[in-house]
Amino acid sequence: MFDPFLQELNSKLELSGAQPVAPPEGLAECRSLKRQSVIQSWLWNVPGFRRWRVTRLDAGDSLQVLNSVAYPEFNNDQPLMGIDLLWFGTRGKLVAVLDFQPLLQDQNYLDAYYRGLKDLISRHPDLHGAEAMRSFDPNQYFSPWLLFCRGGAEEAQESLPRAFTAFLDCYWQLSAEAGQRTSIVTAEKVKTLQEAYDVYSAERDPAHGLFSSHFGKAWSDRFLHEFLFPSSPQQ
């Protein structure tokens, strides 16, 4: 279901000069014979970013997942980029969340970094995430303009691909403008906020239980703290 999205993301990363980096030992891939599923993950060294991770879960007809988070370098205070795509095949249900995840909810920060995403929402009003915001803390790492897509095969094959391409292009444009703007937040503060994002996300990650059910708690705990959110403390 999500192979074309993964291929598009990888293609854009490679065009940007990205180089693959080995994930922590044992976390690049894990297979579940019981659940007939496999999870694969990639790390990228991308110019302008200190970390860019991608994860693909393939559980056949029952579930497909694609997730990615991009962390800009500390001297760039632009939002993180977050992608979560889920396809529940037996129910024919799609859930997708695409967002520039803000380090601050300050109005000056939002005005500086969300013009492109606002414009994208205006061109895809059916994907405005107002409904989805009820599921998230609007004061923590989610923007008022996140793209939210929920539906079936039609949305997965029509609405989402168009929005996905535009979303990636919009974020890359934001990154290309980094050298032309003055940061609102100091590099030291960006480091603190990105690390706090990892802690916050690890405590609330809804996928952790899913991964544990497929690949066991021990492996999933390592995956959570060493790959997904490495600045979060291990229990």
MIGUNU-15543 format. One line per field, with one value per residue (C-alpha): residue number from 1; x, y, z. Coordinates in steps of 0.05 Angstrom, whole numbers, plus 5000, padded with zeros to 4 digits. Example, Ala and Ser with C-alpha at 12.3 -4.5 7.8 and 13.67 -1.06 7.14 Angstrom:
2
i = c(1 2)
xx = c(5246 5273)
yy = c(4910 4979)
zz = c(5156 5143)
end
This chain:
235
i = c(1 2 3 4 5 6 7 8 9 10 11 12 13 14 15 16 17 18 19 20 21 22 23 24 25 26 27 28 29 30 31 32 33 34 35 36 37 38 39 40 41 42 43 44 45 46 47 48 49 50 51 52 53 54 55 56 57 58 59 60 61 62 63 64 65 66 67 68 69 70 71 72 73 74 75 76 77 78 79 80 81 82 83 84 85 86 87 88 89 90 91 92 93 94 95 96 97 98 99 100 101 102 103 104 105 106 107 108 109 110 111 112 113 114 115 116 117 118 119 120 121 122 123 124 125 126 127 128 129 130 131 132 133 134 135 136 137 138 139 140 141 142 143 144 145 146 147 148 149 150 151 152 153 154 155 156 157 158 159 160 161 162 163 164 165 166 167 168 169 170 171 172 173 174 175 176 177 178 179 180 181 182 183 184 185 186 187 188 189 190 191 192 193 194 195 196 197 198 199 200 201 202 203 204 205 206 207 208 209 210 211 212 213 214 215 216 217 218 219 220 221 222 223 224 225 226 227 228 229 230 231 232 233 234 235)
xx = c(5000 5053 5111 5101 5104 5167 5199 5180 5209 5273 5281 5275 5324 5375 5366 5381 5448 5426 5471 5446 5469 5465 5411 5431 5449 5389 5339 5343 5295 5253 5207 5148 5133 5072 5041 5071 5098 5164 5188 5245 5278 5328 5369 5393 5447 5415 5448 5415 5388 5419 5373 5321 5289 5240 5202 5159 5115 5086 5036 5004 4930 4918 4963 5011 5049 5097 5128 5182 5209 5261 5302 5335 5404 5405 5423 5358 5295 5245 5192 5205 5172 5125 5092 5045 5008 4967 4926 4880 4869 4816 4772 4795 4811 4864 4890 4944 4974 5025 5051 5106 5113 5128 5181 5140 5067 5088 5050 5114 5142 5078 5076 5148 5143 5072 5055 5069 5029 4970 4971 4973 4911 4875 4888 4867 4811 4786 4850 4847 4862 4813 4778 4843 4867 4818 4862 4926 4950 4947 4999 5052 5086 5026 5007 4937 4948 4965 4939 4893 4865 4817 4778 4784 4818 4795 4829 4891 4897 4875 4873 4933 4984 4973 4977 5038 5079 5058 5074 5144 5157 5132 5178 5238 5225 5223 5290 5319 5302 5339 5400 5358 5323 5342 5326 5275 5304 5377 5413 5419 5344 5329 5371 5330 5264 5281 5303 5239 5201 5233 5215 5143 5133 5163 5116 5055 5074 5011 5051 5092 5037 5027 5101 5103 5046 5083 5157 5157 5166 5242 5256 5202 5229 5297 5266 5227 5286 5345 5315 5249 5263 5337 5337 5284 5308 5304 5264)
yy = c(5000 5051 5028 5087 5136 5104 5106 5179 5198 5158 5189 5260 5243 5217 5278 5322 5287 5241 5183 5121 5110 5043 5039 5012 4938 4893 4948 4955 4896 4849 4794 4763 4692 4690 4753 4745 4815 4851 4920 4955 5021 5068 5126 5181 5233 5291 5359 5409 5355 5321 5260 5233 5166 5123 5061 5013 4959 4906 4860 4838 4851 4867 4928 4972 5030 5083 5132 5185 5242 5293 5332 5395 5414 5452 5518 5514 5524 5503 5451 5377 5339 5282 5230 5174 5132 5071 5024 4973 4926 4880 4941 4981 5040 5093 5140 5191 5249 5297 5356 5406 5394 5461 5470 5527 5548 5621 5663 5694 5624 5599 5661 5649 5576 5558 5601 5542 5491 5540 5548 5472 5465 5517 5474 5410 5432 5360 5343 5398 5365 5403 5338 5302 5357 5331 5269 5309 5360 5425 5456 5404 5390 5391 5449 5477 5462 5388 5347 5291 5239 5185 5142 5082 5061 5122 5170 5125 5126 5197 5249 5225 5217 5289 5317 5275 5301 5373 5364 5339 5395 5446 5421 5418 5490 5511 5477 5510 5578 5564 5605 5665 5675 5691 5638 5656 5604 5595 5531 5512 5520 5481 5424 5425 5428 5371 5328 5345 5323 5254 5248 5272 5226 5164 5171 5175 5135 5098 5051 5021 4973 4953 4939 4900 4855 4839 4838 4829 4880 4875 4890 4943 4978 4982 5007 5061 5089 5075 5088 5125 5173 5165 5226 5193 5157 5082 5053)
zz = c(5000 5020 4976 4927 4985 5012 4943 4933 5001 4989 4920 4948 5003 4953 4909 4969 4979 5035 5055 5092 5164 5199 5254 5322 5319 5314 5300 5224 5215 5257 5235 5271 5249 5295 5264 5194 5197 5185 5206 5171 5189 5158 5182 5135 5141 5104 5092 5140 5186 5245 5239 5191 5205 5166 5187 5147 5179 5133 5165 5100 5089 5163 5171 5134 5167 5142 5192 5186 5228 5207 5259 5232 5256 5322 5287 5248 5290 5237 5257 5255 5199 5219 5175 5199 5148 5170 5127 5161 5102 5131 5145 5085 5130 5120 5173 5154 5193 5161 5200 5211 5285 5319 5372 5401 5399 5400 5348 5320 5309 5276 5231 5210 5191 5171 5110 5064 5104 5110 5034 5026 5071 5029 4967 5003 5050 5055 5093 5145 5212 5257 5274 5288 5335 5387 5393 5405 5455 5414 5460 5447 5380 5334 5290 5277 5203 5205 5147 5168 5120 5140 5092 5047 4983 4944 4992 4995 4919 4903 4958 4998 4941 4917 4987 5005 4946 4960 5034 5021 4971 5020 5076 5029 5009 5082 5092 5029 5059 5124 5105 5087 5154 5225 5277 5330 5378 5397 5379 5452 5461 5397 5425 5490 5453 5405 5463 5500 5438 5443 5516 5505 5445 5478 5537 5491 5429 5409 5364 5421 5442 5369 5360 5425 5402 5338 5359 5434 5490 5497 5424 5421 5483 5450 5386 5422 5461 5415 5346 5348 5405 5425 5472 5516 5579 5580 5637)
end
